[in-house]
């Protein structure tokens, strides 16, 4: 049995980018293999019962699937330079970034990938290489088209000049905030990366930092961000631009104002579906009469619940909850709601943003636990 971990994923994969960066920065010995690897098809997929990437095979042969689950598992084995701080403000910040910089920002990254014509050839060839690495360009385009058809079948707005301009404006606003932060800090919380940094790598590397349209804008307008992405792909933790910054989190549970502004931007633009999802999830569970320890779905690993009516600031709306998104959302809410009242007040004072307050304070009555790629309900009282 190899002493290395094996990461199964691809460079075009949003979620693989998060795990690859984590493994390198944590100094965890690993090799990377594509989904076309015969071992992935013959052993890994049957063991995990899912085709989704990334998946990690441990030296003992255990298979772990999902970027968050992988990092959670490895954090118990590699405790140095923790990805998930335990202090109140930094702990909440990182878990909110885990949600909003990954599950929220994917909305921008996804559209920016598929709605810009200049991305099309690169994306098809890149996806094709994941399944036929030594194939001809014609073969890569053939396989890439199959992946493209599947990805775009989930639904996209029409690609118009106005839509693309709006996406570019939103992306540029984020880059401006990121540039301001990187003038002072190598990572979100000081001299070491955390889950906040790993979480945003899905968007900033796999999509916006490699696809031609996104990469062009990053290089033209955000050289510090481009350099940060490069650094996040290296095993060295201390970047040469910040050679005199200790490899450590900021002391006294400090949150840089520049990092807070990035989180607030993400909240204003992307938090609403998670707040509504939390309310709709509770309503759907109650309506279904589901009990604690019951399985959400035996057949589907990331189910979408039936639409239910919820009240959102006095307006009745119908909303369908992504159970996976609610699971990620609960991680920040449970962490926050288990803090003392004094610590909660301190966090809310630091993150003085209505969208974040609404999200953090939405109660969790039925916690989700992910077991073997399925979601199980747990009754909680916070």
C-alpha positions as CSV (number, residue, x, y, z in Angstrom):
1,X,0.0,0.0,0.0
2,X,1.3,3.4,-1.0
3,X,2.3,5.9,1.8
4,X,0.8,8.7,-0.3
5,X,-2.7,9.9,-0.5
6,X,-4.2,9.9,-4.0
7,X,-6.4,12.8,-5.2
8,X,-8.8,11.9,-8.0
9,X,-9.9,15.1,-9.8
10,X,-9.1,17.4,-12.6
11,X,-7.8,20.9,-13.2
12,X,-11.1,22.0,-14.7
13,X,-12.9,20.9,-11.6
14,X,-14.1,23.6,-9.2
15,X,-14.1,21.5,-6.1
16,X,-10.8,19.7,-6.9
17,X,-9.0,23.0,-6.8
18,X,-9.9,23.5,-3.2
19,X,-8.5,20.1,-2.1
20,X,-5.4,20.3,-4.3
21,X,-4.4,23.6,-2.7
22,X,-5.1,22.3,0.8
23,X,-2.9,19.2,0.3
24,X,0.0,21.2,-1.0
25,X,-0.1,23.9,1.7
26,X,-0.5,21.3,4.5
27,X,2.5,19.3,3.2
28,X,0.4,16.1,2.9
29,X,2.2,13.7,0.5
30,X,-0.1,12.9,-2.4
31,X,-0.3,12.0,-6.0
32,X,-3.0,13.2,-8.4
33,X,-4.9,11.0,-10.8
34,X,-7.6,11.8,-13.4
35,X,-11.1,10.3,-13.4
36,X,-10.1,8.3,-16.4
37,X,-7.6,6.4,-14.3
38,X,-8.6,2.7,-14.4
39,X,-8.2,2.4,-10.6
40,X,-10.8,5.2,-10.2
41,X,-13.3,3.3,-12.3
42,X,-12.6,-0.2,-11.0
43,X,-12.1,0.5,-7.3
44,X,-12.7,4.1,-6.2
45,X,-16.1,4.7,-7.7
46,X,-17.5,1.4,-6.6
47,X,-16.3,2.0,-3.1
48,X,-17.7,5.6,-2.8
49,X,-20.8,4.8,-5.0
50,X,-20.4,8.2,-6.7
51,X,-18.7,9.6,-9.8
52,X,-18.3,13.0,-8.2
53,X,-14.8,14.5,-7.8
54,X,-12.7,15.2,-5.9
55,X,-12.2,11.9,-4.1
56,X,-9.2,11.0,-2.0
57,X,-7.9,7.5,-1.3
58,X,-5.9,7.2,1.9
59,X,-2.8,5.1,2.3
60,X,-5.0,2.6,4.2
61,X,-7.4,2.4,1.3
62,X,-10.2,4.5,2.7
63,X,-12.2,6.6,0.2
64,X,-13.4,10.1,1.1
65,X,-15.5,12.1,-1.3
66,X,-16.4,15.8,-1.3
67,X,-14.0,18.7,-0.7
68,X,-15.4,19.6,2.7
69,X,-15.5,16.0,3.9
70,X,-11.9,15.5,2.7
71,X,-10.6,18.5,4.6
72,X,-12.5,17.6,7.7
73,X,-11.1,14.1,7.6
74,X,-7.5,15.2,7.0
75,X,-7.7,17.9,9.7
76,X,-7.9,15.1,12.3
77,X,-4.7,13.6,10.9
78,X,-2.7,16.7,10.2
79,X,-3.3,19.2,13.0
80,X,-0.5,21.7,12.2
81,X,-1.6,24.9,10.5
82,X,-5.3,24.3,11.1
83,X,-7.8,25.1,8.4
84,X,-10.7,25.7,10.7
85,X,-9.9,28.1,13.6
86,X,-11.7,27.5,16.9
87,X,-11.8,31.1,18.2
88,X,-15.2,32.9,17.8
89,X,-14.6,35.6,15.2
90,X,-12.1,33.8,13.0
91,X,-14.0,30.5,13.4
92,X,-17.2,32.1,12.2
93,X,-15.5,34.0,9.4
94,X,-13.8,30.9,8.0
95,X,-17.0,28.8,8.1
96,X,-19.0,31.6,6.4
97,X,-16.3,31.8,3.7
98,X,-16.6,28.0,3.4
99,X,-20.2,28.6,2.4
100,X,-20.2,31.9,0.5
101,X,-16.8,31.8,-1.2
102,X,-17.5,28.3,-2.4
103,X,-21.2,27.5,-2.6
104,X,-22.1,31.2,-3.1
105,X,-19.4,32.3,-5.5
106,X,-19.9,29.3,-7.7
107,X,-22.9,31.2,-9.2
108,X,-20.6,33.8,-10.6
109,X,-17.8,31.4,-11.6
110,X,-20.3,29.0,-13.3
111,X,-21.9,31.7,-15.5
112,X,-18.6,33.3,-16.2
113,X,-17.3,30.0,-17.5
114,X,-20.2,29.1,-19.7
115,X,-21.5,32.4,-21.0
116,X,-18.3,33.8,-22.5
117,X,-17.7,32.4,-26.1
118,X,-13.9,32.8,-25.8
119,X,-13.9,30.1,-23.1
120,X,-15.5,27.4,-25.2
121,X,-12.6,25.8,-27.0
122,X,-10.3,25.8,-24.0
123,X,-13.0,24.3,-21.8
124,X,-13.9,21.5,-24.1
125,X,-10.3,20.6,-24.7
126,X,-9.5,20.8,-21.0
127,X,-12.5,18.6,-20.0
128,X,-11.6,16.2,-22.8
129,X,-8.0,15.8,-21.4
130,X,-9.5,14.6,-18.1
131,X,-11.0,11.6,-19.9
132,X,-8.6,11.0,-22.8
133,X,-5.2,12.6,-21.6
134,X,-3.2,11.6,-24.7
135,X,-6.1,12.0,-27.2
136,X,-6.0,14.1,-30.3
137,X,-7.7,17.4,-30.4
138,X,-10.6,15.9,-32.2
139,X,-11.0,13.3,-29.4
140,X,-10.7,15.9,-26.7
141,X,-13.4,18.0,-28.3
142,X,-15.6,15.0,-28.6
143,X,-15.3,14.1,-24.9
144,X,-15.3,17.7,-23.9
145,X,-18.6,18.3,-25.7
146,X,-20.2,15.5,-23.7
147,X,-19.2,17.1,-20.4
148,X,-20.2,20.5,-21.7
149,X,-23.6,19.3,-22.6
150,X,-24.1,17.8,-19.2
151,X,-22.9,20.9,-17.3
152,X,-24.9,23.4,-19.3
153,X,-28.1,21.2,-19.0
154,X,-28.5,22.6,-15.5
155,X,-29.8,25.9,-16.9
156,X,-28.1,29.1,-17.8
157,X,-29.4,32.6,-18.8
158,X,-29.0,33.8,-22.4
159,X,-25.5,34.9,-23.2
160,X,-26.0,38.5,-24.1
161,X,-23.6,41.5,-24.1
162,X,-25.5,43.0,-21.2
163,X,-25.4,39.7,-19.1
164,X,-21.7,39.3,-19.7
165,X,-21.0,42.9,-18.8
166,X,-22.9,42.5,-15.5
167,X,-20.9,39.4,-14.7
168,X,-17.6,41.2,-15.5
169,X,-18.7,44.1,-13.2
170,X,-19.4,41.8,-10.3
171,X,-16.2,39.9,-10.8
172,X,-14.2,43.2,-11.0
173,X,-15.8,44.4,-7.8
174,X,-14.6,41.3,-6.0
175,X,-11.1,41.6,-7.5
176,X,-10.8,45.2,-6.3
177,X,-11.6,44.1,-2.7
178,X,-9.2,41.2,-3.0
179,X,-6.4,43.4,-4.2
180,X,-6.9,45.8,-1.3
181,X,-6.6,42.9,1.1
182,X,-3.5,41.4,-0.5
183,X,-1.7,44.7,-0.2
184,X,-1.4,43.9,3.5
185,X,-1.8,40.2,4.1
186,X,-0.7,37.0,2.3
187,X,-3.9,35.1,3.3
188,X,-7.3,36.0,4.6
189,X,-6.4,35.7,8.3
190,X,-2.7,36.5,8.3
191,X,0.4,34.4,7.6
192,X,-1.2,31.0,7.0
193,X,-4.0,29.8,4.8
194,X,-7.3,28.6,6.2
195,X,-10.5,27.1,4.8
196,X,-11.3,30.6,3.7
197,X,-8.4,30.6,1.3
198,X,-9.0,27.0,0.1
199,X,-12.7,27.6,-0.3
200,X,-12.3,30.5,-2.8
201,X,-9.8,28.6,-4.9
202,X,-12.6,26.8,-6.7
203,X,-13.7,30.0,-8.2
204,X,-10.4,31.9,-8.4
205,X,-8.4,29.1,-9.8
206,X,-10.4,26.4,-11.5
207,X,-12.8,28.8,-13.3
208,X,-11.9,32.5,-13.1
209,X,-8.1,31.9,-12.9
210,X,-7.8,29.5,-15.8
211,X,-10.7,30.1,-18.2
212,X,-9.6,32.7,-20.8
213,X,-12.2,35.3,-20.1
214,X,-11.7,35.2,-16.3
215,X,-7.9,34.9,-16.5
216,X,-7.7,37.9,-18.8
217,X,-9.6,40.1,-16.4
218,X,-7.6,38.9,-13.4
219,X,-4.3,39.5,-15.1
220,X,-5.4,42.9,-16.4
221,X,-6.9,44.2,-13.2
222,X,-5.7,42.2,-10.3
223,X,-2.0,41.2,-10.4
224,X,-1.8,40.6,-6.6
225,X,-4.8,38.2,-6.9
226,X,-3.2,36.4,-9.8
227,X,0.0,36.0,-7.8
228,X,-2.0,34.8,-4.8
229,X,-3.5,32.1,-7.0
230,X,-0.1,31.0,-8.2
231,X,1.1,30.9,-4.5
232,X,-1.9,28.8,-3.4
233,X,-0.8,26.1,-5.9
234,X,2.7,25.8,-4.3
235,X,3.8,23.8,-1.3
236,X,5.6,26.8,0.3
237,X,3.5,28.6,2.8
238,X,5.5,31.8,3.2
239,X,5.3,33.7,-0.1
240,X,8.4,35.8,-1.0
241,X,6.3,39.0,-1.0
242,X,5.6,38.4,2.7
243,X,8.9,36.9,3.8
244,X,8.7,38.7,7.1
245,X,5.2,37.6,8.1
246,X,5.1,34.7,10.5
247,X,3.3,31.5,9.4
248,X,0.4,32.0,11.9
249,X,-3.1,33.3,12.3
250,X,-3.5,36.9,13.4
251,X,-3.5,37.2,17.2
252,X,-6.3,38.1,19.5
253,X,-8.9,36.6,17.1
254,X,-8.5,39.5,14.8
255,X,-10.4,39.9,11.5
256,X,-8.8,42.3,9.0
257,X,-11.3,44.9,7.8
258,X,-10.3,44.1,4.2
259,X,-11.2,40.5,4.7
260,X,-14.6,41.5,6.3
261,X,-15.4,43.6,3.2
262,X,-14.8,40.6,1.0
263,X,-17.1,38.5,3.1
264,X,-19.8,41.2,3.2
265,X,-19.6,41.5,-0.6
266,X,-20.2,37.8,-0.9
267,X,-23.0,37.9,1.6
268,X,-24.8,40.8,-0.2
269,X,-24.6,39.1,-3.5
270,X,-24.9,35.4,-2.7
271,X,-26.3,34.8,0.9
272,X,-30.1,35.1,0.1
273,X,-30.5,31.6,-1.3
274,X,-28.9,30.0,1.8
275,X,-31.1,32.0,4.2
276,X,-34.2,31.0,2.3
277,X,-32.9,27.5,2.0
278,X,-32.6,27.2,5.8
279,X,-36.2,28.3,6.3
280,X,-37.5,26.1,3.5
281,X,-35.5,23.1,4.8
282,X,-37.1,23.3,8.2
283,X,-40.6,23.8,6.7
284,X,-40.1,20.8,4.3
285,X,-38.8,18.5,7.1
286,X,-41.8,19.4,9.4
287,X,-44.3,19.0,6.5
288,X,-42.8,15.6,5.7
289,X,-43.0,14.5,9.3
290,X,-39.4,13.4,9.1
291,X,-37.9,12.0,12.3
292,X,-34.4,12.3,13.8
293,X,-31.9,9.8,12.4
294,X,-34.0,9.4,9.2
295,X,-32.3,9.4,5.8
296,X,-33.2,12.3,3.5
297,X,-32.8,10.2,0.3
298,X,-31.6,6.7,-0.3
299,X,-31.2,7.2,-4.0
300,X,-29.8,10.7,-4.4
301,X,-26.6,12.0,-2.9
302,X,-27.5,15.7,-3.2
303,X,-31.3,15.9,-3.3
304,X,-33.3,19.0,-4.0
305,X,-36.4,19.2,-1.8
306,X,-39.9,20.0,-3.0
307,X,-40.8,23.7,-3.0
308,X,-42.5,25.0,0.1
309,X,-43.9,28.3,1.0
310,X,-41.9,30.4,3.4
311,X,-42.1,33.9,4.8
312,X,-39.2,36.1,3.9
313,X,-39.5,39.6,5.5
314,X,-43.3,39.6,5.2
315,X,-43.3,38.2,1.7
316,X,-44.6,34.7,1.0
317,X,-42.4,32.9,-1.5
318,X,-41.9,29.3,-2.7
319,X,-38.4,27.9,-2.3
320,X,-36.6,24.6,-3.0
321,X,-33.7,23.7,-0.8
322,X,-30.5,22.1,-1.9
323,X,-29.8,19.7,0.9
324,X,-26.1,19.8,0.2
325,X,-26.1,23.6,0.4
326,X,-28.1,23.5,3.7
327,X,-25.5,21.1,5.1
328,X,-22.7,23.6,4.4
329,X,-24.8,26.5,5.6
330,X,-25.5,24.7,8.9
331,X,-21.7,24.4,9.6
332,X,-21.4,28.2,10.2
333,X,-24.8,28.6,11.9
334,X,-24.2,25.7,14.4
335,X,-20.7,27.0,15.2
336,X,-22.0,30.5,15.8
337,X,-25.1,29.4,17.8
338,X,-23.0,27.2,20.1
339,X,-21.0,30.2,21.2
340,X,-21.7,32.1,24.4
341,X,-24.0,35.1,24.1
342,X,-21.1,37.4,24.7
343,X,-19.0,35.8,21.9
344,X,-22.1,35.9,19.6
345,X,-22.4,39.6,20.2
346,X,-18.7,40.1,19.5
347,X,-19.0,38.3,16.2
348,X,-22.1,40.2,15.1
349,X,-20.4,43.5,16.0
350,X,-17.4,42.6,13.9
351,X,-19.6,41.4,11.0
352,X,-22.1,44.3,11.0
353,X,-23.9,43.2,7.9
354,X,-27.6,42.4,7.8
355,X,-27.3,39.6,5.3
356,X,-24.7,37.8,7.6
357,X,-26.7,38.4,10.7
358,X,-29.9,37.0,9.1
359,X,-27.9,33.9,8.0
360,X,-26.1,33.2,11.3
361,X,-29.1,33.6,13.5
362,X,-31.5,31.4,11.5
363,X,-32.2,28.5,13.9
364,X,-31.1,24.9,13.3
365,X,-33.6,22.4,14.6
366,X,-32.7,19.5,12.3
367,X,-28.9,19.1,11.8
368,X,-27.7,17.3,8.7
369,X,-25.0,14.7,9.0
370,X,-23.3,13.3,5.9
371,X,-22.7,9.6,6.0
372,X,-21.5,7.6,3.0
373,X,-22.5,10.4,0.6
374,X,-26.1,10.5,2.0
375,X,-27.7,12.9,4.4
376,X,-29.2,11.9,7.8
377,X,-31.2,14.1,10.1
378,X,-30.2,14.7,13.7
379,X,-32.4,16.5,16.2
380,X,-30.6,19.4,17.9
381,X,-31.3,22.1,20.4
382,X,-29.2,25.2,20.3
